C-alpha cells in the first residue's frame, strides 16, 4: 500500500494544497513556504490533536470557522489488507474495500479525534 495523494485544507499556512507523491519525492523551496506545515499536517492526520491544542492554533490564518482537514489516499489497499496480521482487522478491511483498491482516509476539525474512511 502506498500514498497516492495528500490533500490539506486550512492547516496553518496551507489554504488548499494537493500533493501527488511519486515513489521518491523531494520537497524543496524557500523558507516560510509551507514545507514544514505539510509534514505537520501529516503528523496531525496520523496522531490527532496534541494534548491541550486548540484547533484555532492550526487553522489557516488562526481565524474563522473553516474546516481544517487532511486527507490521505492510499493505493494498493487490497495488498495492504491481505498483509495485515490481525485476522479480525484483515476481514473488516477486506469487507470495507470490496472491489476497490484505493481508500481515502480523512481527519478534520469537525471531530479531530476520529478519522473517516471512504472507499
Secondary structure, 3 states (H helix, E strand, C coil): CEEEEEEEEEECCEEEEEECCCCCCCCCCCCCCCHHHHHHHHHHHHHCCCCCCCHHHCEHHHCCCCCCEEEEEEECHHHHHHCCCCHHHHHHHHHHHCCCCEEEEEEEHHHCCCEEEEC
